[in-house]
Amino acid sequence: MYEPAVEAGIPADKYWSMTLEEIIVQATANKKVREREMKEKAIMDYKLARLNAYSFNDPKNTPAIEKVYDFFEDTQSNENLDGSVANGAQVSAEDKKWMAQKANMMQLAAAIKRTNAKKKEGG
């Protein structure tokens, strides 16, 4: 019983002080949390795949991020449309990394657009 309980997410040091009922309740709760996280990840992956399909096939009709991700609010963003940060805003290291990745992706997208335009022109 000890090994399955620990595999179910029950801390090994707390296992011995718990009753059987507490172990079952905790293991069930841990399972539900993992299932909910997996469902959320699957939904996010699906939404991202849809956005990618729009971006590559029909970029002019790509929906706004607020419409795709319900939790995203434009008012919380300190970033301007051009990628610069609003005056007086503090930027975390994670946000800086994200903005650098965004800039790289925008450069890559621009290069792809130029290449496609050259192909259409015939050279």
Secondary structure in CASP SS format (residue, H / E / C, confidence):
PFRMAT SS
TARGET T0000
AUTHOR 0000-0000-0000
METHOD secondary structure of the structure
MODEL  1
M C 1.00
Y H 1.00
E H 1.00
P H 1.00
A H 1.00
V H 1.00
E H 1.00
A C 1.00
G C 1.00
I C 1.00
P C 1.00
A H 1.00
D H 1.00
K H 1.00
Y H 1.00
W C 1.00
S C 1.00
M C 1.00
T C 1.00
L H 1.00
E H 1.00
E H 1.00
I H 1.00
I H 1.00
V H 1.00
Q H 1.00
A H 1.00
T H 1.00
A H 1.00
N H 1.00
K H 1.00
K H 1.00
V H 1.00
R H 1.00
E H 1.00
R H 1.00
E H 1.00
M H 1.00
K H 1.00
E H 1.00
K H 1.00
A H 1.00
I H 1.00
M H 1.00
D H 1.00
Y H 1.00
K H 1.00
L H 1.00
A H 1.00
R H 1.00
L H 1.00
N H 1.00
A H 1.00
Y H 1.00
S H 1.00
F H 1.00
N H 1.00
D C 1.00
P H 1.00
K H 1.00
N H 1.00
T C 1.00
P C 1.00
A C 1.00
I H 1.00
E H 1.00
K H 1.00
V H 1.00
Y C 1.00
D C 1.00
F C 1.00
F C 1.00
E C 1.00
D H 1.00
T H 1.00
Q H 1.00
S C 1.00
N C 1.00
E E 1.00
N C 1.00
L C 1.00
D C 1.00
G C 1.00
S C 1.00
V E 1.00
A C 1.00
N C 1.00
G C 1.00
A C 1.00
Q C 1.00
V C 1.00
S C 1.00
A H 1.00
E H 1.00
D H 1.00
K H 1.00
K H 1.00
W H 1.00
M H 1.00
A H 1.00
Q H 1.00
K H 1.00
A H 1.00
N H 1.00
M H 1.00
M H 1.00
Q H 1.00
L H 1.00
A H 1.00
A H 1.00
A H 1.00
I H 1.00
K H 1.00
R H 1.00
T H 1.00
N H 1.00
A H 1.00
K H 1.00
K H 1.00
K H 1.00
E H 1.00
G C 1.00
G C 1.00
END
